Amino acid sequence: MTDQTNSLKKSKRIRRDGPEKVTGTLKYLTDLSFPNMLYGKILRSMEPHAKIVSISTEKAEMLPGVRAVVTYQDVPGLNGYGLIFPDQPVLCFDRVRCVGDAIAAVAADTEEIAEEALKLIAVEYEPLPVIDSPEAALRSDAPLLHPDGNVLHRAAYKKGDVENGFQDSSIVVEETYELPRQMHAYMETEGGVIVPAPDGTLTVYVGTQHGFKDRFQLSRILNMSEKDIRIISSPMGGSFGGKDELNIQPYGALLALAAKCPVKIHQSREESVRAGLKRHPMKITMKTGVDSEGKLLAHKVKIIADTGAYATLGPAVLDFAVEHAPGPYIIPHIEIEGQSVFTNNGIAGEFRGFGGNQVTFALEGQIDRLAERLKMDPLEFRLKNVRKVDDPGPLGQQIVPTNGAAEVLHTIKKSLVKAANKKKQVDPFKLEGIGVALTMHGGGLGKGRLDPGGGRLSFTKEGTIEVAFGFEECGQGLLSVIETLLINEFGCSEKDIRIVVGDTATVPVSGSSTASRATSMVWHSLQRMKDSFRTQLIQLAAELTGMDSEKLKLGPGGVWLEDKYHENGSLCIHYRELAEKMPSSGIAVDTKFDFPVSPDAVVPGSHFLYSFAAVFAQVEVDLLTGKVKVTHLAQAVSAGPVVNAMGYQGQIEGGGIMALGYTLMEEARMEQGMYMIDNFDTYLIPTICDVPPIMHTEAIETLTEGDSYGPRGVGEIGTVGVAPAISRAVYNATGYWTNQLPISPERLLNHVQLGEVKAWI
């Protein structure tokens, strides 16, 4: 049973979209159907690297039931896309750079006919050398995958003199950590319906995390005005970053325009595996020095990220990893270098944690190893070196003062005490261990990047308070966050509210539903709009009723009059009546602003607002199978005030289970540019059987005096510190240090068989 802490035992409002989801009545975008709808399929390369000699579509075009076939020759605008660089061909024409590259697409009367048509498209390839690792890509004789070479992006940071720092160190630990490619594994694979209109406009019903960015990219591809493209992007069945980039949208749009009919494309899991984004595999070498008193002195980091065949958000992911390489620790001498490298492997992009997961596993591994060498309690070692309230950020930039790092460490001590008190005798072939990890996570896109926010409040003719944001509901519970904030601000009821998200035709630009930013942006938007909106409603009510506006307030169902005879006042005028008398000009307030950034940051992507989390993990290791079972997972999180308790807890626990999979079982393994997996029978993710019997989430809601930035997002931080906590717990149980994920039962058993734990069995 999940354990809930006092801070989360507050009123829990049912999710606004919850009943429809659990009863199956909610229409996801892949559930939609339209008259005369066709079915689309995409022909994707099975070659990781090859020259395209020829493409022949004649036989496919002649198949009865086929209504459109498109290749690169049918792309009217830019034959490329990508959130940062449009380097990924919509439809390849000269060569393919990875398995999953799109070559052609068909639309047919049925899905079966479309699949048959794909088999009739003849593509002649001339195989090219396969670059299957960043190391191979960096060799001087490696073929160039892109005109500017095989290095997508470099990032670095340096302060002090790291070599002098190592000379002054009493203990130096150096280790290389290898982190795997992970699949997002959302329940709803990529898909939707693209509907053309007789006037030439296009409506795109496809799940995405940034409708306006999709609209911009599609306008370039289709050579259409953005105003003629409407993106409806909510609801969707999960994303975790995997749908932030375009996926099936260009192909559905090209086919719909060619056939002049709606086209549905819904990828199978196998298609999603080949074409979908993955978490960046990274190889991280860290060398860290400490003095005899346990003070960190020097930290040298080298990061090599495998971004796959195309850029997508690879540069930003690397920047984030570099920024978080020092973590929440104060280290006087730092040198960090990072490279994101093109290969012929599957494309890596945004994934929950955004590079923080990989580098935190390495950093916390260093901290644990140093604590062990110092014979110091690992939690006390962290407290000795953790940042203080007014310390700068990890790259020396000014950040909002916060003591979150120390607060979460002190809070997680309770879990250690509980575990010690509940320690039980297990059978002779099972060992128990505990571990702790610490992490910080920057919110927003960071310094130097366009990070717009905004929203709109309006009073409708039906008498509802309508709020509109350019965000998407991708399962994270955003609708409940918005609803809770509105009720808290205006005292209204759920029935008084209408929320509009995920439709570029009806919402203002609010930026992407990424980077743990949506909750913050909604809160900041309402702070900017609420007073003017409230004043206008109350002033109208005062004019209509003759009441003193100073004694009126918004409440459930309408405007209320404060009086001494009723504790909550009395209803003065219903919202519906107020709407009937509203002037023709209406009542509306909107706002535009940018996400808060550090005023003095010089490194691109540096953040200003951070959340912190400490993780406690207890494991049971089976010495016969090498299997690791997590029996207790606790997280203390400092992210400002909790907006929606159920959503908060769901994000932390859900993120924790996702990270458990990353730690113990998930790897989208590739060999010679080919996926060794094709479905969930070969790629294992956690099930309910893997969920720890005890899970514990504690929210630290206090902010430092003067901090006016409100709640921070928690969509990602629950995933970041779990892997190093479990890794440390495995070491505590067996004496086995792992520097590679997922933790291998085979390597663990080899360690056991070598006799390191014979004293325990």
N, C-alpha and C positions, 0 to 999 in steps of 0.2 A: 504494500500500500504506500502511495506517495505521501511523504511527510511534508506538511506545510508549516512554515514559520509564522510567527506572530505578524510580521510585516506584510504577509500576503493573506492573512485571514480577514481581510476587509471585504466589504460587499462585492460580490462578483456578478456582474451583469451578464446575462446570456448573450452570446455573440449574435449580432444583428443578422448574420447570414447562417447561423448555426442550425436552426430547425430545417431549412431547405436542404442543407448539406447532409444532415444525418438521415433525412427521409428520402433523399435521392430525387427531390423535385427541382433542385437548382439546375438550370440549364447552363452548362459550361459552353465555351465558344466552339468546342469540337462536337458538341451535341446538336448544333444548329443545322437546320435544313431549309432550303429555299426552292421555290418552283423552278423547274428546268435545271436543277443543279447537276453539275458534272463532278467526276472524281479525278483528282490529279495524282500523279506519281512522278517521282524524280529519279532519273537514271544517274547513279553515282558511281564513281570510279572504284574498282576493286584493286587498282594498282596504286602503290604508295608514291611512285615517282615515275613518270613516263611522258614521252613526247606523244602528242596526238597526231597521227598521220592522216586520218580521215574519219569523218562522221557521216553515216548514211542513215537517213530516217524514212526513205521512200516506202519500205515495207510496212513500217508502223503507221504511216499516214493512210495507207490503203486498207488497213484492218477495219472491218465494219464496227461502228460504234465509237471510233476515235474521232474526236471533234477538233483537236488542236495538238500540234507538236511544235515545240520551240527549242531552238539552240541559240548559241551566242549571236547568230545573225539576226535574231528577232528581238534583241535588246535595243530599244530605241535611244536610250541615253547612256549613262555611264555603266559599263560592264564591270562593276566592282562595288564592294561594300565593306564596311568596317567602322566601328564606333570612333576610332582614332584615325586610322589610315584605311582608305578604301582599297586594300590590296588583295582582297579575296574575290576572285571572279564570280559573278553571278552564275555564268555558264562558261566553262573552260573552253578554250579555242586552240591553244598551242601546246599546253602540257597540263598534267595534273601533278599536284604536289603532295597529296595525301589521299589515303582511302577515305571516301566520303565526298570528294570533290564532285560538284554537280556538272553534268555534261549536257543533258537534255531533260525535258519534262513533257508529259503528255496529259491530256484531259480526255476522258471518255465517259460513256453513258454509265458504266459500272466500274467498280474498283478492279474487278477481275479482268475486264477488257484492258484497263490501263496497265495492269501488271503484264498482261500478255504483250501489249504494245512495246513495253520496255525491252522485252526479249528480242524484238524484231529490229531494234536499233543497233546497227553495226558500228563499232568503234575499233579502229586499228591503232594499236599502241606500239611504240618503240621504247622498251624499258630503259630507264636511266639509273645511275647509281643511287642507292637508297642511303640517305643520311639518317641513321636511327638513334643518334645521341648528340647532345650538345658538344661533347668532346670531339666527335667526328666532324661536326659542322665547323668547328674552330680550327681544324687542321688547314695548313696553307694550301694543300692540294685539293681541298673539298670543292665540289661544284657549287656555284652560287645559286641559291634558291630564289633570290630576289636581286634586282639590279644593284642595290646598295650593299649587298653582301649578306652574310648569314647572321650578323648580330642585329637584332631588332632594336635594342635599347641598352644603354649603360647608365648606371646611377651610382653615386658615391657620396661619402661623407667622411670628414676627418677633423679631429680636434686633438690638441696636445701632441705628444710624441710617443707613439705606441711602443716603439722599440725600447726607449728609455723606461717606459712603464713595465715592460717585461723584465728588464734588468733589475728593477727595484722589487720585483715580485718574489715572494718566498715559494709560491706554488704556481705552476702554469699547467693548464689542461688544454690539450688540443684534440679535437675530434672532428670527423666528417660525418654528417647526417644525411641520409637519403630518404626523401619523401615521395610517395607514390602519386600516380595519376588516379583521381577519384571521379566517379560518375555522380551527377546530381540526383539521379534516380527518382525524379518527380513522378507521381502517379499518372498524371496526364502528359503524354508525350506531345511533342511539338505538333501543332495543327490549328485548323480553323477554316473559315469560309471567306472567300473574297468575292464581293458582289459588284458587278459593273452596272451603271445606270445608263439609260438612253442618252442622257446629256453628256456622257463622257466622264462623269465622276466615278469614284471608286470608294467602296466601303470595305474595310479590312477588319474582319472579326477574328483576330488572332491574339493569343496571349503573349504579352510582352511586358517588360518592366519600364519601358519609356516610350509611350505612344508618340510623343512629338518627335523624338529622335528617329523612330521608325518612319514617320511621315516624311521627314527631311531626306532620309536615305532613299526611300521609295521614289520621291519626286525626282531625284537625280537619275535613278535607274530607268524610270518610265518616261522621263522627259516631260513631266507633268507639273503643273503648279501645285504647291502644297495645299492651297485652299480647295483643290479638287479631290483631295485624298482625306478620307475620314478613317481614323484608327479607333476601333472599339476593342479595348484590351483587357477588360475584366468581365467576369471572374475567370481565373485560371487555376488549374489543379497543380499548383506548386511551380517553383522556379529556382529559388536559391542562387540566382545569378545566371543560370543556364539559358534563360530566355531574354537576357538583356540585349543580346545581339540579334540581328535578323536571323531567321531560320527558314521557314517555308514561305514567308511573305512574298519575296520577289517572284517565285515560281508560280504561286497561285495567282498573283496579279497579272503576270505575262499571259498565262493561260486564259484567265477570265476575259482579258481585253481581246485576245485572239479569237476566242470562241463566242464572245458576247453573251456569256452565261455565267452564273455563279459557279465557282469551283471550290470544292472541299479537298483539302489535303490533310491527312492525319497520319503521321509517321508511326509505323510499327515500332516495337521496342528495339528490334534488330536494326532498323533504319536509324533510330535515335542513337543507338550505341555508336554506329559508324560516323554519323554526321554531327552529333551534338558536342557541345563544349565539355571540357573536363577541367578538374583542378590542375594547376601547374605542378608537374613533378619538379623537384628542386634537389640539388646537391649543395649542401651548406657546410663549409669548413669554418670552424670557430677555434680561436686560440685566446684563452682568457687567463689573466693573471691576478693574483690576490696576495696581500701581504700577510705576515704571520698573525696579525690581529683580526684577519677576516674582512679587510676592506678591499673592495674591487679596485684594481689599478689600471688594467689595460685590457682591451677587447678588440681583436682583429677578426674580421668577418669577410668571407668570400662566398658569394651566392651565384650559382649558375641555374637559371630557370629554362626549362624546355617549353617554349611557347607553341611548338608545333609548326604547321605550315604557314600560318597567317597571324597577323598582329592582334586583332580584336583589342582587348584591354590589357595585353601583356605589359606595355610600358608602365601603366598605372599600378598593376599588381607588383611589379618589381620595385617601384618607388615605395610602395607601402611596406614591403618586406624589409627594404633598407631602413626605412624610418623606424620600424619596430624591432630592429636587430638589437639595440641596447635595452629595449623593454623599459620597465619602470624603475630602473636602477641608475644610480649616479656613478659614472665611471669617468675618471679624468682624462684618460687617453683612449681614443677610439679611432679605428680605421675600418671603413666598410666599403667594399666594392661589389657591385652586382652587374650581371649580364643576363639579358633575356635573349635566347638564341633560337633561330629558326631551325627546324628539322623536318623530316618527312613523316613525323608522328602525327597523331590526331591533334586537333586544334585545342589549345588550352585557353581559358578565358576567365571571366569572373566566376567566383564560387564563394559562398558564405565564409567570411573570414578574410578573403581578398589578399592572400599572401601572408597574413598574420599567423595562420595555423602552422605553416611550415617553419617560419623563423622562430616562433615561440617554442616549438618542440626542441629545436636546437639550443636556443638560449637557456631554457629551463633544464635541459640536459647538462649543460655546462655548470649551471648553478648547483645542481645536485651532486655532480662529480666533485666540484670544489669543496662543497660542504663535507662530503665523505672524506676527502683528503685532509681537511682541517680537523676532522673528528668533531664537527660542530653540528648542532641540530639544524636541519635544512630550513625550517621555518624561521628560526632565530637568525640564521645567516641572511635570509632574505630581508628581514626587518632591519638588520644592521646596515644594509646597502640600499634600501628602498628610498625613493624620492620623497622629499618633504613638501609641505603645502605650497610654498612659493618657488620651488625649484623649476628650472626650465624644462621644456619638453625633450624628447629623446634626441632631437637634432639641434638642441640649443635654442629653440624658438620659444617665444613667450606663449604660454597656454593659460587657460583659466585656472586660478589657484585651486588646488584640490588635495585632500589627504586620502583619497580613495584607495590608493595602493596599500597603505598601512591599515586602513580600516577593514578592508576585506581580509587581510591576513589575520588580524586580531579576531575577527568574527569566525573564521574557519577553524580556529583553535578549538571551538566547542565540538566540532565534528571529530577532532582527534581524541578529545576526552571521552566522547560517547563511544568511539570505536574501541578505545582501551578498556572501558568498563564492560563492553559487551563481547569482548574477545572470547571465542569459544574453541574448544578442542575439536579439530577436524580429523578426518581419518588419516592414517599414516602416509598415504600417498597424495595428500593435498596440503598445500602450504598457503597461509594467509600473509598478506602484506598491505601496507598503506603508503600513500604518497600524496604530496601536495604540490601544486603549481600556482604560479601567479602570472597574470597577463594584463595588458592594457590594450585598448582599441580605439583608434581615432574615428570620429563620426564625420560624415560629409565627404566631399571629393577632395578637399584640401586646397592649400594655397596655390594660386596661379591657374586654377581650373574653373571654367564656367560652372557655377553651382547655383542656379536661380531658384528662388522660392516664390510662392505667391498663392493666393486663394481668393475666394469671393463668398461673401455673405449676402443673401437677399431674402426678401419677404415675398412669398408667392401670392398669387390671386386666390389660392385655395386656403390661405392662412397658415402656411407652414414656414418654418425657418429653414431655408435651403442653404447648404454649404457646398461649395464645389472646389475640388482640388484636382490638379493634373497628376494624380498618383494612380497606382493600380492596386487592386486587391488580389494578391497572388497567394492567399492562404495565410498571410501573416497576422490577420486580425485587425487590419487598418480601420475597417468600418467601425469596429467597437471602440477603438481609440478615439476616432472623430466623434462618435456619439457621446462617449463619456465626457470628453472635453466640453462639448456644447452644453450638455446637461449641467455640468459643474459651473460653467460660466453664466448661463442664463436661467437656471432653475427650471427649465422646461421639462416636458416628458418626452419619452421616446416617440410617441405619436405626433409630436409637434415638429419633428425633424425630418428633413429629406436630405439625403447625402448623394452627391453626384461625383463619381470618379470614373476614370478609365474610358473617356470618350473625348477625343480631341475637338469635336464639334461643339461641346457644351461646357468644357472646363478651361480654366486659365492654365498657363504654364507654371508648373510647380517643380520642374526637374524630375529626375528619375526616382523610381522606388527602389533605391539601392543605398549602399554605404551607411546603413543604420541611420538614415536621415529623415525618414518620413514623419515619425512621431515628433521629432524636434521641429520640423518645418510646419506641421499642422499647429503645434503649440505657439510657435512664433507668429504665424499668420493670425491666429485668433487674438493674440495679445495686441496686434496692430489694428484689428478691425472691430473688436468687441465694443469698445466705448462708443464709437460713432454709431454703430448699428443699434445698440441699446438705447441711446439717446433719441434716435429718430423714431423708434417704435413708441417709446414712452411719451415723447412730445406729441405724437399723433393721438395717442390715447388720451392725453391731457386735454387736447383741443376738442376731442369728440365728447368727452364726459364732463368737462369743466372741473376736473379734479386738479389738485396741486401736483405738478410733475415730481416735486421733491418727495412726495409720499407714495409714488408709484414704483413698481418693480415688475420685472418679467417673472413669470412662474408657469407652472403646468397649465396648459389650456388657454392662457391669455395673460393679460396685464392685471396685476393685483394691487390693491390698496392696503397700505399698512394702517392698522388701527389697533387701539388698545384692548378691544374686546376679543379679538381672535389672535392666537399665537402667530399664525402664518399670514394673517391679513385676510382679506376677502376679495373674491374675483370681481374685478371692475368691468372688464370687457373681454369677450372671447377673441382669440386670434382671427377666427373666421369673420367676425363682425368688423374687426379692425381692417382686414383685407378688403372688405367690401367698400369701405370708406377711404381706402388708400388713394392718394393722388395718382394721376395717370403716369407721372414720371417714375413712380415706384420707389421702393426703398432698397438700396443696394450699396455695399461697400466692398471695395477690392484692395488688394495690396500686392506689391512687388518688392522683392529684396533679395539679397544673396545670403547664403549660409555663412555664419560667422567664421572668420579665418584669423590666423595669427597676424598681428600688425608688423612683425619684424622677421618672419620666416623668409629664408633665402633659398631653401631647397624646395623644388616643386613638389606639391602634394602634401607638404607638412600640415599637420592638423592643429586645431585650437581647442576642441572639445574632446575629452576622452572619457570612456567608461573603464572600469577596472573590475577584475574578477579573480577570486582565489578559488581553487578547485581542490576538493578532497576526494580521493578514490581509495576504495578498499577492494582487494581482489582475492580470488581463490585460484591457485594454480594447480592443475591436475598433473602430477608427475608421470602418469602413465601415458597421457595423450598430448601433453604440452598445451592443452586448452586453458585459456585465461577467462575466468568468469568475473565480471564486476558485480560485487554484492552491495556496494554502497557508493553512491555518487552524490556529493554535495557541492553546491556553488554559492558563494557569497558574492553579490554583485553590487557595485556602487555606480549607479547610473541616474541619480537624481530621483525626483518623485515618481512613484508608480502611477500610471494613468489608468490602466486596466489590469487588475490583479491576475485574472485568469489568463489573459493574453501574455502578460509578463512571464508568468510561471510556465506557460506553454512554450514560449520561445526558448527559455533557458533549458527546460527539460528536453524539448525536441532537438535543440542544438546539441545537447549533451549526448543523446543517443546517436545522432548523425556522426558525431566525433568518435563515439565508441566504435562505430563501423570503420571509420578511417584508421583507428588505432589497431584493431584486432582482425579485420577480415577483408576490407575493400582494397582492391587494386585492379585498375583497368590496364592490365599488362599488355605490352606490345613487343613484338619481335619482328625485326626487319620492316618496321612500318605497318605491320599487320596486327589488328586486335586479336588477342587470344580469347576474347569473350564475345558473346553475341546476344546474351539475354540474362535474365535473373537466375537461370539454372547454372550458369557459369560465373556469374558475378553475384556474390552473396552480400546482402545488406541485413542489418539487424531486424529481427522480428520481435514480437512481444515476449518471446522466451528469453531474449537477450537483455531485456530491460532490467536494470538492477531492482531488487525487491525493495530497497530503500533509496529514495531520491529526496533531496532536501534543497530547497532554494530559499535563500534569505536576501532580501532587498535592503540595501543601505540607501535611504532616501535623502539623507541630509546633504546639503550643499554648503560649501564654505561661505561665510558671511560676505555679502556683496555679489555673490554669483546670481545673476539674473537670467541665466540661459535655460532654466527649466529642465524638463526631462530629456535624457539622452536615449537614443535607441538601443535596444538589446537584441536585435534580430541576429547579430553575428557573434557577439562575445561569448555566448554560451557554448560555442563550438571550439573555442581557441585553446583553452588551457587543459582540456580533458586528456589529450594524448600524453603530454609529459607527466601528468599526475598518475595515469595508469602505468606508464613506463617506470616511474619511480616506485610504485607499489609492487610491480613485478620484481624489481631489484631487491626491494625490502624482503620479499618472500624467498627469492632464490639466489640472490647475489649475481644475477645476470643483467648486465647493462645492455640495452638495445640502442643502436644508433640508426635503426631502419624501421620504417613502417610499411605494411602492417607487421606487428610482432609475430614472428614466425614460430609456430610450435616446433618445427624441426630444429631450428637453431637453439631454441630454448632447451629442448630435450638433449641435444648434443652437449650443451653446457652441463646439464644435470649428469649425463653419463660420464663426463670427464671428472666428476667427483667433487665439484665445488660445493654441492649441497648435501653431501653424504652425512654430514653431522646432524641434519634435520630429519633424516628418514631412517 
